[in-house]
Amino acid sequence: MTIQSDPTRPVAYLRGEFVPLDRATLDVRTHAFLYGTAVFEGIKAYWVPERHSMFVFRAQDHYRRLQQSCRILHMSAPLSAQQMGELTAEIIQRNNCREDTYLRPIVYKADLRIGPILNVPETRDDFCLFTVPMSIYLDTEKGLHVCVSSWRRLDDNMIPARAKVNGAYVNTALAKTDASLSGFDDAIVLGEDGHVAEGSAMNLFLVRDGKLITPAVTSNILEGITRSTIIELARRELGLTIEARTVDRTELYIADEMFLCGTATEVAPVTRVDHRPIGNGSVGSITRDLRTLYYQLVHAQLPDYLHWLSVVEMPVQSTVLSSQD
Ligand SMILES: Cc1ncc(COP(=O)(O)O)c(C=O)c1O
């Protein structure tokens, strides 16, 4: 299939069709706008110029998680994971993406009505998708200085962190904003019980005595796709032991290494927390190795992990035509 595109006029997918991005708008009465009742994913696609292709990382796993978020919110994605995957490839081609790109799929409650209840008869859930060029989310070269936030992570019985619910990102925004206003690069949030959950929008790993430690999936975290990738790489490529368990705040202060990870963040070393150096205050060797492996994996350089990448071949030359075709 040859997709014709005008790179100066990107498109979004909304209400079952591709439309110019600046016309992909919603009615102010939309339930998702009124109540935050939408679920989303962040997917990254990498440009590999030698292959003239974009490589989309673990798209099917993201779409499976999107469907799980929908289940928690009494929503149903109007498309299957496979159909959403196909649209992902199509929008990359239509928008002529030739640089690292972040994709934002959303399933949102499209009803125009007052009242927060989710499962009214004949409720309408719509799927939308757009792309944003994104090479770097956090500047992670020299290591981050993070704080423990005074904001607590939402509990599973409040707004479940396991679901990627739009409205829940007010919690993320408060933690991230306060950290930034206080001069930190990011924040670590604790759960209501005082144990470590995760970063503002990323999962967290520590190294202690050569072991990799990460908060368990029952610690009010998003079950991150990068997290599971890191666990696999650490086990298979570095032969490390991984402990997924409850993590105390003070374990942060005595860790040998620490890093945050996520689709946009990738692997971000943390070298200071609450004004205390982690280890000797520089990026640790396990963190550096995992960061390199992750980079190689998402750029299609590790043959054993190619099943996690979907290839979108880009035409050698694109013709500028209408986005409506
Ligand atoms: C709260 C939160 N935790 C963790 C992550 C990392 O998840 P993933 O690796 O699937 O991107 C994200 C990513 O968006 C997030 O928002």
The ligand as an SDF file (V2000), in Angstrom:
LIG
                    3D

 16 16  0  0  0  0  0  0  0  0999 V2000
    2.9410    6.4630   35.4930 C   0  0  0  0  0  0  0  0  0  0  0  0
    3.8250    5.7550   34.5200 C   0  0  0  0  0  0  0  0  0  0  0  0
    4.6240    4.7730   34.9730 N   0  0  0  0  0  0  0  0  0  0  0  0
    5.4380    4.0970   34.1410 C   0  0  0  0  0  0  0  0  0  0  0  0
    5.5050    4.3940   32.7920 C   0  0  0  0  0  0  0  0  0  0  0  0
    6.3980    3.6010   31.8920 C   0  0  0  0  0  0  0  0  0  0  0  0
    5.6070    2.7160   31.1210 O   0  0  0  0  0  0  0  0  0  0  0  0
    6.0580    2.2390   29.6910 P   0  0  0  0  0  0  0  0  0  0  0  0
    7.4060    1.6500   29.8370 O   0  0  0  0  0  0  0  0  0  0  0  0
    5.0400    1.2160   29.3140 O   0  0  0  0  0  0  0  0  0  0  0  0
    6.0670    3.4230   28.8060 O   0  0  0  0  0  0  0  0  0  0  0  0
    4.7000    5.4130   32.2940 C   0  0  0  0  0  0  0  0  0  0  0  0
    4.7630    5.7130   30.8670 C   0  0  0  0  0  0  0  0  0  0  0  0
    4.0520    6.4150   30.3000 O   0  0  0  0  0  0  0  0  0  0  0  0
    3.8340    6.1030   33.1700 C   0  0  0  0  0  0  0  0  0  0  0  0
    3.0410    7.0820   32.7300 O   0  0  0  0  0  0  0  0  0  0  0  0
  1  2  1  0
  2  3  1  0
  2 15  2  0
  3  4  2  0
  4  5  1  0
  5  6  1  0
  5 12  2  0
  6  7  1  0
  7  8  1  0
  8  9  2  0
  8 10  1  0
  8 11  1  0
 12 13  1  0
 12 15  1  0
 13 14  2  0
 15 16  1  0
M  END
$$$$
